[in-house]
Amino acid sequence: MPNPKRRHSKSRRDKRRTHYKATAPTVGPCANCGNTKLTHTACPSCGYYNGRKMFELNSTGSVAE
């Protein structure tokens, strides 16, 4: 298999890697209670998503079974 003739510099390597970066998670307010939550997920504090109750919460704040 062919191998590179010369070593690539750090700047050349880093220029290639500029698009590989971490993005901040998108958060927004809950429509029901107003607390911040991840978008497209159920609210962990009230249990609502898209106007519907997805799960019940105990008095301790955990999911009821």
Short mmCIF file of the C-alpha atoms (twelve columns), coordinates in Angstrom:
data_MODEL
# 
_entry.id   MODEL 
# 
loop_
_atom_site.group_PDB 
_atom_site.id 
_atom_site.type_symbol 
_atom_site.label_atom_id 
_atom_site.label_alt_id 
_atom_site.label_comp_id 
_atom_site.label_asym_id 
_atom_site.label_seq_id 
_atom_site.Cartn_x 
_atom_site.Cartn_y 
_atom_site.Cartn_z 
_atom_site.pdbx_PDB_model_num 
ATOM 1  C CA . MET A 1  0.000   0.000  0.000  1 
ATOM 2  C CA . PRO A 2  1.227   3.520  -0.682 1 
ATOM 3  C CA . ASN A 3  2.459   5.623  2.198  1 
ATOM 4  C CA . PRO A 4  2.836   9.405  2.442  1 
ATOM 5  C CA . LYS A 5  6.199   10.752 1.299  1 
ATOM 6  C CA . ARG A 6  6.225   13.617 3.793  1 
ATOM 7  C CA . ARG A 7  4.711   14.275 7.177  1 
ATOM 8  C CA . HIS A 8  1.700   16.635 7.225  1 
ATOM 9  C CA . SER A 9  2.065   19.681 9.477  1 
ATOM 10 C CA . LYS A 10 -0.110  20.296 12.540 1 
ATOM 11 C CA . SER A 11 -1.786  23.275 10.895 1 
ATOM 12 C CA . ARG A 12 -2.677  21.202 7.856  1 
ATOM 13 C CA . ARG A 13 -4.117  18.496 10.095 1 
ATOM 14 C CA . ASP A 14 -6.057  21.035 12.169 1 
ATOM 15 C CA . LYS A 15 -7.449  22.781 9.086  1 
ATOM 16 C CA . ARG A 16 -8.918  19.465 7.999  1 
ATOM 17 C CA . ARG A 17 -10.474 18.894 11.432 1 
ATOM 18 C CA . THR A 18 -12.220 22.281 11.775 1 
ATOM 19 C CA . HIS A 19 -15.639 20.783 11.060 1 
ATOM 20 C CA . TYR A 20 -15.356 18.129 13.794 1 
ATOM 21 C CA . LYS A 21 -16.571 20.054 16.810 1 
ATOM 22 C CA . ALA A 22 -19.031 19.553 19.628 1 
ATOM 23 C CA . THR A 23 -22.305 21.446 19.473 1 
ATOM 24 C CA . ALA A 24 -24.183 22.741 22.485 1 
ATOM 25 C CA . PRO A 25 -27.431 20.906 23.249 1 
ATOM 26 C CA . THR A 26 -30.567 22.798 22.265 1 
ATOM 27 C CA . VAL A 27 -32.680 23.664 25.280 1 
ATOM 28 C CA . GLY A 28 -35.941 25.541 25.508 1 
ATOM 29 C CA . PRO A 29 -38.743 26.269 27.935 1 
ATOM 30 C CA . CYS A 30 -41.421 23.711 28.712 1 
ATOM 31 C CA . ALA A 31 -44.812 24.841 27.391 1 
ATOM 32 C CA . ASN A 32 -46.569 23.444 30.478 1 
ATOM 33 C CA . CYS A 33 -44.412 24.466 33.460 1 
ATOM 34 C CA . GLY A 34 -41.803 26.838 31.961 1 
ATOM 35 C CA . ASN A 35 -38.717 24.990 33.193 1 
ATOM 36 C CA . THR A 36 -35.856 24.489 30.746 1 
ATOM 37 C CA . LYS A 37 -35.677 21.103 29.032 1 
ATOM 38 C CA . LEU A 38 -34.032 19.488 26.037 1 
ATOM 39 C CA . THR A 39 -36.023 20.047 22.862 1 
ATOM 40 C CA . HIS A 40 -37.983 17.091 21.459 1 
ATOM 41 C CA . THR A 41 -38.012 15.353 24.867 1 
ATOM 42 C CA . ALA A 42 -40.522 15.117 27.687 1 
ATOM 43 C CA . CYS A 43 -40.076 17.609 30.517 1 
ATOM 44 C CA . PRO A 44 -38.354 15.902 33.475 1 
ATOM 45 C CA . SER A 45 -40.053 18.168 36.034 1 
ATOM 46 C CA . CYS A 46 -43.711 17.875 34.963 1 
ATOM 47 C CA . GLY A 47 -43.791 14.905 32.531 1 
ATOM 48 C CA . TYR A 48 -45.493 16.703 29.632 1 
ATOM 49 C CA . TYR A 49 -44.483 16.617 25.970 1 
ATOM 50 C CA . ASN A 50 -46.350 18.353 23.139 1 
ATOM 51 C CA . GLY A 51 -49.333 19.108 25.396 1 
ATOM 52 C CA . ARG A 52 -49.778 15.518 26.579 1 
ATOM 53 C CA . LYS A 53 -48.907 13.829 29.864 1 
ATOM 54 C CA . MET A 54 -46.253 11.227 29.067 1 
ATOM 55 C CA . PHE A 55 -45.587 9.868  32.561 1 
ATOM 56 C CA . GLU A 56 -46.680 10.408 36.151 1 
ATOM 57 C CA . LEU A 57 -44.263 11.709 38.768 1 
ATOM 58 C CA . ASN A 58 -44.133 10.711 42.447 1 
ATOM 59 C CA . SER A 59 -43.911 13.265 45.234 1 
ATOM 60 C CA . THR A 60 -40.150 12.606 45.241 1 
ATOM 61 C CA . GLY A 61 -39.883 13.603 41.566 1 
ATOM 62 C CA . SER A 62 -39.190 10.135 40.173 1 
ATOM 63 C CA . VAL A 63 -41.290 8.279  37.610 1 
ATOM 64 C CA . ALA A 64 -44.268 6.453  39.125 1 
ATOM 65 C CA . GLU A 65 -44.751 2.810  38.204 1 
# 
